[in-house]
Every structure is written in C-alpha cells, then in structure tokens.
Amino acid sequence: MNVINYITQINFGFGALAALAAECERVGVARPLLITDRGVRAAGLVDTVLSQLPGRAGVPVYDGTPGNPDEAAVREALELYREHGCDGVVALGGGSPIDLAKAVAVLAAHGGALKDYAAIEGGAARITARTPPVVAIPTTAGTGSEVGRGSLIILDDGRKVGILSPHVVPKSAICDPELTLGLPPILTAATGMDAIAHCSEAFLSPSFNPPAEGIALDGLQRAWAHIERATANPGDRDARLNMMSASTQGALAFQKGLGSVHSLSHALGGLNPRLHHGTLNAILLPAVLAFNASAETVVANRKMDRLAGAMALGAGSEVGPAIGSVTPRLGLPTTLSEMGVGADLIPAIVKGALADHSHKTNPRDASAADYESMQRQVM
C-alpha cells in the first residue's frame, strides 16, 4: 500500500511573512522557541521575524545550528525550549535549522535518546501526535524541509539518520521569497541544485504516487529554467519566486522517496559535517542518473525522457550531461576531491549508503560495488 499525504498549510509569495502571528495562533503556538543559525541572525532576518511576533522581547532564540545539524545542538536547543516553557517551535533558515527544530519537537514530546526515533531503528512508530507544532520559514530555496516529513540529524555515534514521521511535518510553512534575496550566489547555486536533485530523484523513485510525480516534474522545470538567473542576479524576484516554489515542490514530491544520490550524500555528511549537502548532490547526480537509466521502472515509463522534457532537452540521455555541465557554470565543484573527499573514505561511504533509508527507494538496487563505482566516477 502507498500513502499519499499532504498536510502542511503553505503561505507562499512575497510578503507572506506577515502571516506569521496568525499562523502561530492557528496551530496553537503561544510561546515559541525560535531556532535559526548565526548566519541568518547576522543577516538581520531574526529581527525581521521577531517583529512579526507579539511579545517579541520574550521569545527565546537558539542560533547555534551547525551546517549539518547534530544531536548535541538538539540537546542545547531542547534545554532552552524547556527552560522557557515553550509550546512550539518557529524554525528560520535553510534545511539545517528546520530539521533541528523538528528533532527538538520530537524530543520535547517524547524524551529519550534521539536514535530511538531514527527510521532505520524503527523509530517512526514511536513518534506521535503529541509532537508540538513547528512553523517553518525557509530562507534558502533548496531543501524544502518546510513541508518535509523528515529531519536529518547526525547522531553522537556519527551516523546521519532520518527521523521520519507525518508528525514532524511542520504545521505551517511561510515561504516568502523576499527572505532569499540576500542569499549569496554560491548558496543560491548549491541549494538550488538540492531542489533539482529532490525533484529528479523523487520522480524516478518506483513508489506509486502520481500527484508527487506531477509536482516533481513541474518543480524541476521551474528550477532548471531559473537557477542560473537566480545565481547570477540575486535580486531577480521572478527567479527567486520560482526557485522557492521548486524547493517546496521537491519536498512535497519526495514523500515518494529519494534514492542513491541521497544515500551517498547522507553518508558523506555523516563522515564530514562540513560538506554542503546540496553541493554533494550536484556532484553525485549525473553518475546516479546514469546508473538508474536502465532500471525497469524508469525504462518502462520513459522517465528519463520525461525528465528531459521538463528541462527542455531533446532526450533522456542528455539529462545527466546537462546537469554535469551546469554545475561548473554555477561556480560549484564538480568532483568529490575538490571538496576534500579522498578515495580512502569510499568503504565507509558505501557502508553508510547501504544503511541509509533513501537506499531502499532507489529505482535500481545498488550494491556495494555499484556505490563504489558511482563515487569513483566523480572522485
């Protein structure tokens, strides 16, 4: 049986931030903890968001979110949540603060160790409707975590795991492209490629979810048509709006599942938290697409050609090379070695990829040798 479930109310468009106070009231958050990171705070966006909240002076702020959120940061934020008697979380930033906020909400309701709620530990069944509400405000256009059912966290033991449940999906998403206008070009490019990876992998996943496939193709079309414009011209409002839409659409689609790109990037992120997730996805995507092109479900449904159509390309065989060629034009690295990843890490990456939850929804079963081959192609 396949489950198709869309539950987040999304306020979308320039000026959407003005809905924040009403959205907090609607979902029952009277005493929020604001979770963000220091970069977002330095950009002045924390003050912008607090100005929309009643009693702004009393709202506690946690800004210690790392680039790849970890269990230590979850504990720190949870302590602040409990100290101030909070009843919900407002998450402001890219995927890292939003994922951190979801993990804090899970532990605020259920306690215990974070690993107990990891999908690969059977943790989804332990997460209940008692999880306090999260209101998510993205400041990047990439992860789509504002509508996603997962939280990716590096545990104390070094594993990067997914905490997956309908109960961690934010109750409200406020998607205001105005908040992305100051995003540096390199982050615009890297997060945008994350959205492209989400739309592509979700579409190719063999799970049955036709609405998600339609959303993924439209999101891919928007991202592919606008990522270079948004990167080259940060103030291009139309490009920013379309990239934010593509980001949200990618996450709406990936309830269908992702694949080997994310299996590998999650493993890499666990080994080296300084590696940017979206950049890793950009590097890995062409090799994984080439591997998946011969999958039975991909061939039977002409899925590579349909991806090509969304990207205004002539044939499915052009998709991987086109992605490989846009990456350097965006100013991103094209190999793992450029990111400081050496071949000596391949065994550990393979082990992590095989254990990752995204491995199970790749359209073609990938062996340890397959994962090694994919990495060596982009090393």
N, C-alpha and C positions, 0 to 999 in steps of 0.2 A: 504494500500500500504506500502511496506517496501522499505527503501532507503539503498542502498549498495554503500559506498563512501570511496575510499582510495585516499588521496590527498597529503600526505607528501612524499617528496623525502628523502630517508634514505641513509646516507653514513655509512656503517657498516663494522667493523673489526678493528684489531689492526692497529694503525696509522691513523685512519680516521680523527683525529683532524686536520691533515694537510690540510683538505679541507675547513676549516672554512672561511678563507678570500674569497675564490672563491664562497662559498655558500652565504655569506653576499652580495657579489656583484650580484649574480644571482637573489636573491629575493628582491634586492633594498634597502639594509640597508647600508648606508654610515656613519651614526652617531649613533652607537648602545649605549644603556644602558645595562650594564652587571648586571644581577640580580643573586645573589647567597646567601649563608649563611656564618656565621662566621666559622663554622666547615670546610667547603670546602676551605675557604680562608686560614685557619690555616694549612691545609694540603698542601698548596702551589699550588693548582690547578688553582687559579685565575691567578697567574703569568704565569703558563703554557699556559693558554688560551689566555691571553693578548699578549703573544709572537707571536701568530699567526695572530694578527690583525695589519694592518697598522695604524700608529698614536696611538699606544698603550698608550702613556703617557696622551693623551687627552680623553681616554674612561672613562666615569663616572662609578663607581661601587656602587651598593647597596647591602650590605651584611647583612641586618637586618631581613631577612626572618625568621619567627618563625617556630617551628616544625610543627605546623598546621597553615598555613597562614591565616591572618586575615585582616579585612578591614582597620585597622589602618596602617598596613605595606604597603598595596596597596597605600594608600594616600601618605605615605612617599616616596615610590619609584616613584610614578607619579610626585610628585613635582620635584624630581631630573631629571626625563625624560624631563619635560617641561623646567626646568632651563637651560639644556644643548642643547635644540633644537633637541632632538633625533628623529630619523625616524624609529626606530625599536628596538627590544629587543633581546639580547643574554641571554638565561637562562642556568645557570650552576649549577647542583646539582641533588638532588633527586626530587621527585614529588612536594615538597613544593615550591622551587624556580621557577620551571617550571609553576606550577599553578599560582603563584603570577605574573609571567611575563605575562601570558595570561590575567589576570584580569587588569593589568596595560595597556595592549594594548587596551582592550575594552574601558576603561575609557578615554584613550588618544584620541581615535577617537570620542567617543560619549558623554562624560561628564555625569553629573547627578550622581545619587546615585547608588551604586553597586547593591543594592537589585532589582533595576528596570530590571536588566539583568539576574536574577535568573530564572532557568527553572520553578520552582514552582510558580513564579509570572508571567509566560507568557513572560519571558524576551528574549527567543531565537529569536523571530521575530524582536526585537529591535537591534540586532547585525548585522551589515552589512559588506560588503566587504571593507569598509573604515578602518577596523581594521588593524593597522600596523603589519608588519610581525614579527614573533617570530622564532628565530633559537634556537633549544633546544639541550643541550649537557648533557645527563644524567651521573651522577657519581655513581648511585646505579642501581641495577637490580631488580626492583620491580613494580613501579607504571606504567611505560610505558607512562607517561604523555607526552613524546616527540612526540607521534603520536596520542594522545587522543583528543577528541573533547570537553573535559570538563575541567573546573577549579573549584576545591573545595575550598571554602573560608568561614571562619567564619565571619558572619556579626556582626556589632556593637550590634545587638539585641540578639546575642548568637546562632543564627541558623547557622548550617553548610550547605551551599547550593551549588548546582551545577550551574555553568554558562556554558551552553551547546550550541554550535553552530559550524557548519563547519568552520566558520570564525575565531575561536580561535585555530584551529588546527595549530601547527607550520608548517611553510612553508618548513622548513628543519630540519632534525634530524641528529645529528652526534653522532653515537653510537660507541664509542671507548672503548672496554673492558679494555684497559690499565688504564683508569681513575678509575676503580673499584678495582684495585689490592691492594690498601691500605685500603679498607673498612674493619672496624673491624668485627670479626666473628658474634657478636650479631646483627649488622645491616645487614650483609650478609644474616643471617637467617631470620630476620624479613621482609626485603624487598623481599626476595625470596618467602616467604610464601604469600606475597601480590600477586606476579605473579601467584602462584598456585591458589589462590582464584579467580583472574581475569579469568584465563583460564577455571576453573571449572564452575563458575557462568555464564560466557558468553555462554559456551556450553549448559548449562541447560536452559537458557532463551528461552521462547517459540517463540520469534520473528523468522521470516523466513530469514535466511542469511546463506546458505550452505558454502560459502567461509569462513565466520567467524568461523563456527564450525570446519572446517578442520584446520584452523590456531590455534584455541584454543586447539585442541587435540594434535597437534604437539608441541605447546608450553608447554603444561602440561607434555608431555613425556620428553622433554628436562629439564624442571625444576625439575621434580621428580627424574630423573636419576643423576642430578648434584648438587642439593642443599646441600647435606651433604658433598660432596667433596669440594665445594667452601667454605663452612663454616669451615671445618677442616683444609683445606690447602689454605689459601688466595692467594697464588701465583700460583695456578693451572690455567694456561692460558686457557686450554680447557674448564674447568668447568666455568670459568668466561665468556668466549665467549658464551657458551650455556645458562647460566643464563641471560645474557643480551639479547640474542635472545628471550628467553621465556618471559621476561619482555615486550619487544616491541610487541611480538605476542599477549600477553594478552590484551594489549590496542587496537591493531588492531581488536581483536575479540570483545571487549566489546562495540563497536558501536552497537552491537546486544542487549545490555542491560545487567545489572547485576541482583542482587536480594537481598534477605533478609540479607545476610551477610553484604553487604554494607549499607543497610538501617540502621542496628543496629550500625555498626561501625561509620557511619557518625553522628548518633545521639550521640553516646558516645564521639566522638571527639569534637562535639559542646559543650557538657557539661564540658568536661575536656580536653583542648587543649594539655596537656602534655602526653596524652595517644598515643602510637605509633599505627598508622593505620594498618600497616602490622601485628603487634602482635595481635591486636584485631581480625583481620580477621582469623588468625591462630586458635585462641581460639574458635571463633564462628562457623567456617566452619563445623566441624563434626555434630553439632546439627542441623544446617540448612540443610545439606545434608540429614540427617535422615528424616527431615520434608518433603523435596522435593521429596524423593524417590517414594512416592505414587502419585505424580502429573500425570495427564492424559497424558500429552505430554512426560513426562520422561519415563513412563511405555511403552507407545505405540512405542516409538522409541528406547527402550532398552538403554537409555542414561547412566544409572549407569554402565551397563556392558561395555559400550564403554569407559567411564572414567577409569574403572578398566583395560581395555586393554592397554590404554596409560600409565598406571602406573605399568604394568607387574604384575597385580594382577589377581586372579582367577575369582572373581565375583564382581558384583556391591555392594553387601553387605559389602565387605571388604574395600571400599574406605574411608568411614568416620573413622572407627577404625584405618586404616593405617595412615591417617593424624593426628589423635589424638595421635598416638604413636611416630610419627617423631618429633612432636613439642618439647617434653622434651629432645629428643636426640640432638636437635639443641641448647639447652640451653634456650629455651623460656618458659615463664609461660604458664600454661595450664588452668588457671581459671581467671575469672574477678576479684575475690577477691585478687589474687596475685598482680593485677595491681592497687589495692586500690579502686575498684568499689564495693560499697555496695548495698544490696538489696533495700535500701531506694531510690535509683535512678531509679529503674525499671519503675515506672509510667512515669517519664519524658523521659526515653529512648524509651519506647513504643510510646509515643506521637510523638517524633521526627522521629522514624522509619516509622510510618504510613504516615507521611507527606513527606518523602524522595522520590526523583524521582526514585531510584532503587527499591522501593517497588512495583512499577507498572509492572516491568518486571520479577518478580519472577515467576517461573513456577506454583506455587500453591499460591492461595490467602491466605495471612496470616492475621489473626485477631489480635486484641489486646491481647486476651488470648494466642494465638499461640506465639506471640513475648515474652510474659511474660514467657511462658513455656521454650522456647529456652534459654532465659537468665538464668533461674534457673538451667537448666541442666549444665551450665558451670560456675555457680557462685562460 
